[in-house]
Amino acid sequence: MRNPPEFRVEPLVNPVKMPDRVTAALLQLIRNGDYPAKSRLPSEMEMARRFGVSRTVIREAVSRLKSEGLVESRQGSGLYVREIGLDTPFRIDPGVTGSIDSVMQIVELRRGLESEIAALAAERCDSRQLADIRAALQTIAADVAAGRDGVDADMEFHRSIARATNNPHFLSLWDFLGQFLRGAMCVTRALESRTAEMAQQVLDEHHALVDAIARKNPEAARNAARRHMEMASRRLTTSGPVRPNPESLPAPAK
């Protein structure tokens, strides 16, 4: 029988949001392969000792992992990592806006998704859907002119393009990811609004995307969406730290 994997964690010293931090640490161990499918996690008591927290905190973190289908308890045997199945949800940490690096990962995820959505929208959208896309773009401009962050309008702009694919799975995926992408978009829009030049650059990128869709040019639409995401990445890496409006960020996990 081979030795169990090393439980590589550090004691947690800040009592704030301990269940969140324990959940995140356990998720990292599972995702990194330290604890692959079918492997047994340390006992509740051992995890509490290693993290330096109460068993109540461990129970709450484990309960969250169970609710997401990532671990399971086996009577008389312990807690095990489950194999990935149809009931295993895709998950993004709601605290993804905690660092620029984390936001960059979301932008990379969006880059692939938005590019194909834009290409399909260019192929398939009808006049009503194109009008909705243009109306959403106008709402972004109106929000910015009124001093608002434009996050809701920006979300609806990209959602209207997803809707124009006429593929319900793209729209469902956008709606799911939207709850996590929102926080990242808060950061990118806060950066983009810092200067008139940067704001105009973003506006031009949006217009280029809409123009390609209106011309029914899938390749141009794909390139425009990809360039928009690449420029968002560049703006993130070349700008200083920014604090988005807390009211716009996603609610923390409970």
Residue pairs with C-beta under 8 A, 6 or more apart in sequence:
4 39
4 40
4 42
5 34
5 35
5 39
6 34
7 29
7 42
7 46
7 47
7 50
8 29
8 34
9 25
9 29
9 50
9 51
11 50
11 51
11 52
12 18
12 21
12 22
12 51
12 52
12 53
13 52
14 21
17 252
18 53
18 57
19 57
19 60
19 61
19 64
20 95
20 252
20 253
22 47
22 51
22 53
22 57
22 58
22 60
22 61
23 61
23 64
23 65
23 253
24 93
24 95
25 51
26 41
26 61
26 62
26 65
27 65
27 70
27 91
27 93
29 35
30 70
30 71
30 81
35 41
35 81
36 81
37 81
37 82
37 83
37 84
38 80
38 81
38 83
39 80
39 81
40 77
40 78
40 79
40 80
40 81
41 47
41 71
41 78
41 79
41 80
41 81
42 50
43 78
43 79
44 55
44 58
44 59
44 62
44 79
45 55
47 58
48 54
48 55
48 57
48 58
51 57
51 58
62 71
62 79
64 253
65 71
66 72
66 73
68 88
68 89
68 91
69 82
69 85
69 87
69 88
69 89
70 81
70 82
70 88
71 79
71 80
71 81
71 82
72 79
72 80
72 82
73 79
73 80
74 80
82 88
90 176
92 106
92 177
92 180
93 102
94 180
94 183
94 250
94 251
94 252
94 253
95 252
95 253
96 102
96 103
96 105
96 106
96 180
96 183
96 184
97 103
97 183
97 184
97 186
97 187
97 244
97 249
100 187
100 236
100 237
100 241
103 184
103 187
103 188
103 236
104 233
104 236
104 237
106 180
106 181
106 184
107 184
107 188
107 229
107 232
107 233
107 236
108 229
108 233
109 177
110 177
110 181
110 184
110 229
111 225
111 226
111 229
111 230
111 233
113 173
113 174
113 177
114 158
114 161
114 225
114 226
114 228
114 229
115 222
115 223
115 225
115 226
115 229
116 170
116 222
117 158
117 161
117 162
117 165
117 170
117 174
117 225
118 161
118 209
118 212
118 213
118 221
118 222
118 224
118 225
119 218
119 219
119 221
119 222
119 225
120 164
120 165
120 166
120 167
120 170
120 218
121 129
121 133
121 161
121 162
121 164
121 165
121 213
121 221
122 212
122 213
122 215
122 216
122 217
122 218
122 220
122 221
122 222
123 216
123 218
124 164
124 165
124 166
125 133
125 164
125 165
125 166
125 213
126 164
129 160
129 163
129 164
130 164
130 213
130 214
132 160
132 163
132 164
133 157
133 160
133 161
133 164
133 210
133 213
134 210
136 153
136 156
136 157
136 159
136 160
137 157
137 206
137 207
137 210
139 153
139 156
139 157
140 150
140 153
140 154
140 157
140 203
140 206
141 203
142 153
143 149
143 150
143 152
143 153
144 150
144 193
144 199
149 186
149 189
149 190
149 193
149 244
149 245
149 248
150 189
150 193
151 182
151 185
151 186
151 189
151 248
154 185
154 189
155 178
155 181
155 182
155 185
157 206
158 174
159 171
159 174
159 175
159 178
161 209
161 213
162 170
162 171
162 173
162 174
163 171
164 213
165 171
179 250
180 250
182 248
182 249
182 250
183 244
183 248
183 249
183 250
186 244
186 245
186 248
186 249
187 236
187 242
187 244
188 232
188 235
188 236
189 244
190 242
190 243
190 244
190 245
191 198
191 235
191 236
191 239
191 242
192 198
192 199
192 201
192 202
192 232
192 235
193 199
194 239
194 242
198 235
201 231
202 228
202 231
205 224
205 227
205 228
205 231
206 228
208 224
208 227
208 228
209 221
209 224
209 225
209 228
211 224
212 220
212 221
212 223
212 224
213 221
